[in-house]
Amino acid sequence: MALNIKDPRVHDMVKQITAITGQSQAAAVESAVEQRLRELLAEDKAARILAIGRDIARRLTPEQSARMRDHAAELYDEETGLPR
């Protein structure tokens, strides 16, 4: 599939990337698209993990929730914030 970008601003940015990196225009566009895709996939993964955590938290009984420990309190000194 051919890609024809008509936005002059995008052309200028691609030219700047090629001047800095020495990459071809195609390689510059490819690396930018790959980077953005990785960011989106990471954001989606983080959102799914947080949703799972919220779902688990909703399922806990009050007794189970009360037994949960604050692991950060065990790992870090309250006064300094440094590891124990």
C-alpha positions, 0 to 999 in steps of 0.5 A: 500500500502506497502512502502519500503524505501531502502535509508540508509540516510533516514533510519538514519534520521528516526532513529534520529527522533525516538530517539528524539521523541520516536515515532515509525518509522511509526509515524515519517515518517507519521508526516514528510509526513504530515508536508511536505504536509501542506507546499506544500498546503500552498504554493499552496494556497498562489500562488493562492491568489497572482495570484487572486490579480495580476488578479484583479490588471490587471483589474483595470483602471488607475483611480481605481488604482490611488484611491487605498490607501496604507493601510500600510502607514495608519497603520504604522509610516514612521519614526519608522515603529511602529503601529500608 
